[in-house]
């Protein structure tokens, strides 16, 4: 979907990924992800893109704060993110787009959703059960702060306004026909990609 929207603005698109590892931070018990932080930096150094996009689910960026201290200046995860960003920025010519955190789905429930809808279970209960709020707010706090600190060279991509219904005051992870926006392993479904496509249409049309 990203390529469909952006390829008309690009002469070259390159991608780098590491299974289960984020580009801005790594869990303390995952030494391989710690090593891959360097690889993400090296990739940008070699690619030197005009524009870069960080698409990642949160794991490390959403770890609980030590002793409930939300002061980011005392937070080791945020310091790691800051160090990564400091190394990313000089290698990106124009702008870095960073996907903000949003809740994951309760993937144990995904396969039961269709049956519950068919059986007429209360829709409010279904919407609540499919959302796994866990620590996404901690990830959002860190991500939004690091993008703000980055300044005009960085911009957030935020799916939350598309997933959160302000009228019902809840996250809604499936449409009115019952089609889920996410698969059982928390990847975006075809319906989810169509939900967010306008974001990338707008971004890609603005690239120069």
C-alpha positions as YAML, in Angstrom:
chain: A
units: angstrom
residues:
- id: 1
  name: UNK
  ca: [0.00, 0.00, 0.00]
- id: 2
  name: UNK
  ca: [2.83, 2.38, 0.83]
- id: 3
  name: UNK
  ca: [4.54, 1.59, -2.47]
- id: 4
  name: UNK
  ca: [1.28, 2.08, -4.35]
- id: 5
  name: UNK
  ca: [0.91, 5.55, -2.86]
- id: 6
  name: UNK
  ca: [4.53, 6.71, -2.95]
- id: 7
  name: UNK
  ca: [6.20, 5.07, -5.94]
- id: 8
  name: UNK
  ca: [5.20, 7.89, -8.29]
- id: 9
  name: UNK
  ca: [7.29, 10.25, -6.12]
- id: 10
  name: UNK
  ca: [10.37, 8.03, -5.86]
- id: 11
  name: UNK
  ca: [13.15, 6.88, -8.15]
- id: 12
  name: UNK
  ca: [14.34, 4.42, -5.51]
- id: 13
  name: UNK
  ca: [12.80, 2.83, -2.41]
- id: 14
  name: UNK
  ca: [14.89, 0.71, -0.05]
- id: 15
  name: UNK
  ca: [13.78, -1.12, 3.08]
- id: 16
  name: UNK
  ca: [15.49, -2.62, 6.11]
- id: 17
  name: UNK
  ca: [13.84, -4.65, 8.85]
- id: 18
  name: UNK
  ca: [14.74, -6.93, 11.72]
- id: 19
  name: UNK
  ca: [12.24, -9.47, 13.00]
- id: 20
  name: UNK
  ca: [10.77, -8.36, 16.33]
- id: 21
  name: UNK
  ca: [13.21, -5.45, 16.76]
- id: 22
  name: UNK
  ca: [12.51, -1.72, 16.79]
- id: 23
  name: UNK
  ca: [14.79, 0.94, 15.29]
- id: 24
  name: UNK
  ca: [14.65, 3.35, 18.24]
- id: 25
  name: UNK
  ca: [14.97, 1.09, 21.29]
- id: 26
  name: UNK
  ca: [15.54, -2.51, 22.36]
- id: 27
  name: UNK
  ca: [14.34, -4.56, 25.29]
- id: 28
  name: UNK
  ca: [17.07, -5.10, 27.88]
- id: 29
  name: UNK
  ca: [16.81, -8.90, 27.63]
- id: 30
  name: UNK
  ca: [17.10, -9.00, 23.83]
- id: 31
  name: UNK
  ca: [20.80, -8.68, 23.01]
- id: 32
  name: UNK
  ca: [20.20, -9.30, 19.31]
- id: 33
  name: UNK
  ca: [17.91, -6.26, 19.11]
- id: 34
  name: UNK
  ca: [20.53, -4.19, 20.94]
- id: 35
  name: UNK
  ca: [23.01, -5.14, 18.21]
- id: 36
  name: UNK
  ca: [20.49, -4.35, 15.49]
- id: 37
  name: UNK
  ca: [20.16, -0.77, 16.72]
- id: 38
  name: UNK
  ca: [23.56, -0.23, 15.15]
- id: 39
  name: UNK
  ca: [22.39, -1.93, 11.96]
- id: 40
  name: UNK
  ca: [19.48, 0.49, 11.60]
- id: 41
  name: UNK
  ca: [21.92, 3.40, 11.84]
- id: 42
  name: UNK
  ca: [24.31, 1.81, 9.36]
- id: 43
  name: UNK
  ca: [21.46, 1.25, 6.91]
- id: 44
  name: UNK
  ca: [20.54, 4.93, 6.94]
- id: 45
  name: UNK
  ca: [24.19, 5.90, 6.58]
- id: 46
  name: UNK
  ca: [24.44, 3.80, 3.42]
- id: 47
  name: UNK
  ca: [21.03, 4.75, 1.97]
- id: 48
  name: UNK
  ca: [21.09, 8.47, 2.85]
- id: 49
  name: UNK
  ca: [17.43, 8.89, 1.86]
- id: 50
  name: UNK
  ca: [15.59, 12.12, 1.16]
- id: 51
  name: UNK
  ca: [12.72, 10.75, 3.25]
- id: 52
  name: UNK
  ca: [12.63, 7.93, 5.78]
- id: 53
  name: UNK
  ca: [9.68, 6.14, 7.37]
- id: 54
  name: UNK
  ca: [9.72, 4.14, 10.61]
- id: 55
  name: UNK
  ca: [6.92, 1.57, 10.59]
- id: 56
  name: UNK
  ca: [7.03, -0.52, 13.73]
- id: 57
  name: UNK
  ca: [4.83, -1.98, 16.42]
- id: 58
  name: UNK
  ca: [5.85, -0.97, 19.89]
- id: 59
  name: UNK
  ca: [7.55, -3.35, 22.26]
- id: 60
  name: UNK
  ca: [10.63, -1.74, 23.79]
- id: 61
  name: UNK
  ca: [9.27, 1.81, 23.53]
- id: 62
  name: UNK
  ca: [6.30, 0.79, 25.68]
- id: 63
  name: UNK
  ca: [8.09, -0.75, 28.64]
- id: 64
  name: UNK
  ca: [6.84, 0.48, 32.04]
- id: 65
  name: UNK
  ca: [8.71, 3.38, 33.60]
- id: 66
  name: UNK
  ca: [11.11, 2.48, 36.40]
- id: 67
  name: UNK
  ca: [9.57, 3.30, 39.80]
- id: 68
  name: UNK
  ca: [6.64, 4.95, 37.92]
- id: 69
  name: UNK
  ca: [8.92, 7.92, 37.18]
- id: 70
  name: UNK
  ca: [7.56, 9.41, 33.94]
- id: 71
  name: UNK
  ca: [10.27, 12.06, 33.72]
- id: 72
  name: UNK
  ca: [11.79, 11.18, 30.36]
- id: 73
  name: UNK
  ca: [15.13, 12.69, 31.32]
- id: 74
  name: UNK
  ca: [15.47, 9.84, 33.85]
- id: 75
  name: UNK
  ca: [14.20, 7.14, 31.50]
- id: 76
  name: UNK
  ca: [16.79, 4.76, 30.02]
- id: 77
  name: UNK
  ca: [14.51, 3.79, 27.13]
- id: 78
  name: UNK
  ca: [14.02, 7.39, 26.13]
- id: 79
  name: UNK
  ca: [17.74, 8.05, 26.35]
- id: 80
  name: UNK
  ca: [18.29, 5.14, 23.97]
- id: 81
  name: UNK
  ca: [15.68, 6.55, 21.58]
- id: 82
  name: UNK
  ca: [17.35, 9.95, 21.74]
- id: 83
  name: UNK
  ca: [20.72, 8.43, 20.93]
- id: 84
  name: UNK
  ca: [19.28, 6.59, 17.94]
- id: 85
  name: UNK
  ca: [17.51, 9.67, 16.66]
- id: 86
  name: UNK
  ca: [20.69, 11.70, 17.00]
- id: 87
  name: UNK
  ca: [22.39, 9.24, 14.66]
- id: 88
  name: UNK
  ca: [19.45, 8.98, 12.25]
- id: 89
  name: UNK
  ca: [18.91, 12.67, 11.56]
- id: 90
  name: UNK
  ca: [22.19, 13.58, 9.81]
- id: 91
  name: UNK
  ca: [21.63, 10.76, 7.31]
- id: 92
  name: UNK
  ca: [18.12, 11.85, 6.26]
- id: 93
  name: UNK
  ca: [18.12, 14.78, 3.87]
- id: 94
  name: UNK
  ca: [14.56, 16.07, 4.24]
- id: 95
  name: UNK
  ca: [12.21, 14.37, 6.69]
- id: 96
  name: UNK
  ca: [11.69, 11.36, 8.94]
- id: 97
  name: UNK
  ca: [8.14, 10.07, 9.41]
- id: 98
  name: UNK
  ca: [7.53, 8.03, 12.57]
- id: 99
  name: UNK
  ca: [4.47, 5.87, 13.17]
- id: 100
  name: UNK
  ca: [2.98, 6.58, 16.60]
- id: 101
  name: UNK
  ca: [1.87, 3.79, 18.94]
- id: 102
  name: UNK
  ca: [-1.70, 2.53, 19.17]
- id: 103
  name: UNK
  ca: [-3.19, -0.43, 21.08]
- id: 104
  name: UNK
  ca: [-2.70, -3.95, 19.82]
- id: 105
  name: UNK
  ca: [-5.61, -6.32, 19.41]
- id: 106
  name: UNK
  ca: [-6.31, -9.17, 21.77]
- id: 107
  name: UNK
  ca: [-5.30, -11.79, 19.22]
- id: 108
  name: UNK
  ca: [-6.73, -14.60, 21.36]
- id: 109
  name: UNK
  ca: [-10.13, -13.06, 20.74]
- id: 110
  name: UNK
  ca: [-9.81, -12.20, 17.04]
- id: 111
  name: UNK
  ca: [-10.99, -15.61, 15.85]
- id: 112
  name: UNK
  ca: [-14.03, -15.52, 18.16]
- id: 113
  name: UNK
  ca: [-15.22, -12.09, 17.04]
- id: 114
  name: UNK
  ca: [-17.20, -13.20, 13.99]
- id: 115
  name: UNK
  ca: [-19.08, -15.82, 16.00]
- id: 116
  name: UNK
  ca: [-19.91, -13.34, 18.77]
- id: 117
  name: UNK
  ca: [-21.21, -10.82, 16.22]
- id: 118
  name: UNK
  ca: [-23.33, -13.52, 14.60]
- id: 119
  name: UNK
  ca: [-24.65, -14.64, 17.99]
- id: 120
  name: UNK
  ca: [-25.65, -11.07, 18.83]
- id: 121
  name: UNK
  ca: [-23.26, -10.44, 21.70]
- id: 122
  name: UNK
  ca: [-23.36, -6.87, 23.02]
- id: 123
  name: UNK
  ca: [-21.30, -4.74, 20.63]
- id: 124
  name: UNK
  ca: [-19.87, -2.67, 23.49]
- id: 125
  name: UNK
  ca: [-18.45, -5.80, 25.11]
- id: 126
  name: UNK
  ca: [-16.97, -6.96, 21.80]
- id: 127
  name: UNK
  ca: [-15.21, -3.63, 21.19]
- id: 128
  name: UNK
  ca: [-13.76, -3.72, 24.71]
- id: 129
  name: UNK
  ca: [-12.58, -7.31, 24.51]
- id: 130
  name: UNK
  ca: [-10.72, -6.97, 21.23]
- id: 131
  name: UNK
  ca: [-8.58, -4.04, 22.41]
- id: 132
  name: UNK
  ca: [-5.43, -4.79, 24.39]
- id: 133
  name: UNK
  ca: [-4.52, -1.39, 25.85]
- id: 134
  name: UNK
  ca: [-1.45, -2.61, 27.84]
- id: 135
  name: UNK
  ca: [1.40, -0.08, 27.68]
- id: 136
  name: UNK
  ca: [0.69, 1.74, 24.44]
- id: 137
  name: UNK
  ca: [0.29, 5.09, 26.23]
- id: 138
  name: UNK
  ca: [3.87, 4.84, 27.50]
- id: 139
  name: UNK
  ca: [5.03, 4.17, 23.96]
- id: 140
  name: UNK
  ca: [3.04, 7.15, 22.69]
- id: 141
  name: UNK
  ca: [4.49, 9.45, 25.33]
- id: 142
  name: UNK
  ca: [8.04, 8.49, 24.36]
- id: 143
  name: UNK
  ca: [7.42, 8.52, 20.61]
- id: 144
  name: UNK
  ca: [5.61, 11.85, 20.56]
- id: 145
  name: UNK
  ca: [8.28, 13.43, 22.78]
- id: 146
  name: UNK
  ca: [11.18, 12.20, 20.64]
- id: 147
  name: UNK
  ca: [9.50, 13.46, 17.46]
- id: 148
  name: UNK
  ca: [8.84, 16.84, 19.05]
- id: 149
  name: UNK
  ca: [12.47, 17.00, 20.18]
- id: 150
  name: UNK
  ca: [13.57, 16.19, 16.64]
- id: 151
  name: UNK
  ca: [11.89, 19.36, 15.36]
- id: 152
  name: UNK
  ca: [10.81, 20.14, 11.82]
- id: 153
  name: UNK
  ca: [12.78, 17.25, 10.35]
- id: 154
  name: UNK
  ca: [10.42, 14.72, 11.95]
- id: 155
  name: UNK
  ca: [6.69, 14.15, 11.66]
- id: 156
  name: UNK
  ca: [4.29, 11.74, 13.37]
- id: 157
  name: UNK
  ca: [2.00, 9.36, 11.54]
- id: 158
  name: UNK
  ca: [-0.94, 8.66, 13.82]
- id: 159
  name: UNK
  ca: [-3.60, 5.98, 13.27]
- id: 160
  name: UNK
  ca: [-5.36, 6.63, 16.59]
- id: 161
  name: UNK
  ca: [-7.85, 9.20, 15.20]
- id: 162
  name: UNK
  ca: [-8.98, 6.56, 12.69]
- id: 163
  name: UNK
  ca: [-9.29, 3.81, 15.31]
- id: 164
  name: UNK
  ca: [-10.78, 5.77, 18.21]
- id: 165
  name: UNK
  ca: [-14.44, 6.77, 17.98]
- id: 166
  name: UNK
  ca: [-14.92, 9.97, 19.99]
- id: 167
  name: UNK
  ca: [-18.71, 9.59, 19.91]
- id: 168
  name: UNK
  ca: [-18.67, 6.18, 21.58]
- id: 169
  name: UNK
  ca: [-15.41, 6.95, 23.44]
- id: 170
  name: UNK
  ca: [-13.77, 3.67, 22.46]
- id: 171
  name: UNK
  ca: [-11.30, 2.08, 20.08]
- id: 172
  name: UNK
  ca: [-13.05, 0.27, 17.25]
- id: 173
  name: UNK
  ca: [-10.94, -2.31, 15.45]
- id: 174
  name: UNK
  ca: [-13.55, -3.51, 12.96]
- id: 175
  name: UNK
  ca: [-15.98, -1.76, 10.64]
- id: 176
  name: UNK
  ca: [-19.78, -1.74, 10.60]
- id: 177
  name: UNK
  ca: [-19.79, -4.99, 8.58]
- id: 178
  name: UNK
  ca: [-17.56, -6.76, 11.09]
- id: 179
  name: UNK
  ca: [-14.38, -6.71, 8.99]
- id: 180
  name: UNK
  ca: [-11.30, -6.50, 11.22]
- id: 181
  name: UNK
  ca: [-8.59, -3.93, 10.60]
- id: 182
  name: UNK
  ca: [-5.95, -6.35, 11.95]
- id: 183
  name: UNK
  ca: [-5.04, -9.98, 11.46]
- id: 184
  name: UNK
  ca: [-4.61, -12.53, 14.24]
- id: 185
  name: UNK
  ca: [-0.93, -11.61, 14.55]
- id: 186
  name: UNK
  ca: [-1.55, -7.85, 14.74]
- id: 187
  name: UNK
  ca: [-0.60, -7.08, 11.17]
- id: 188
  name: UNK
  ca: [-2.91, -4.76, 9.27]
- id: 189
  name: UNK
  ca: [-5.57, -6.55, 7.25]
- id: 190
  name: UNK
  ca: [-6.60, -5.44, 3.76]
- id: 191
  name: UNK
  ca: [-9.43, -3.47, 5.38]
- id: 192
  name: UNK
  ca: [-7.01, -1.85, 7.80]
- id: 193
  name: UNK
  ca: [-4.72, -0.79, 4.99]
- id: 194
  name: UNK
  ca: [-7.61, 0.85, 3.19]
- id: 195
  name: UNK
  ca: [-8.52, 2.65, 6.42]
- id: 196
  name: UNK
  ca: [-5.08, 4.28, 6.66]
- id: 197
  name: UNK
  ca: [-4.42, 4.67, 2.93]
- id: 198
  name: UNK
  ca: [-5.58, 8.35, 2.82]
- id: 199
  name: UNK
  ca: [-2.80, 9.23, 5.30]
- id: 200
  name: UNK
  ca: [-0.18, 8.02, 2.84]
- id: 201
  name: UNK
  ca: [-1.93, 9.48, -0.18]
- id: 202
  name: UNK
  ca: [-1.64, 12.88, 1.47]
- id: 203
  name: UNK
  ca: [1.96, 12.40, 2.62]
- id: 204
  name: UNK
  ca: [3.19, 11.03, -0.68]
- id: 205
  name: UNK
  ca: [1.51, 13.75, -2.73]
- id: 206
  name: UNK
  ca: [3.32, 16.35, -0.62]
- id: 207
  name: UNK
  ca: [6.81, 14.92, -1.15]
- id: 208
  name: UNK
  ca: [9.09, 16.95, -3.41]
...
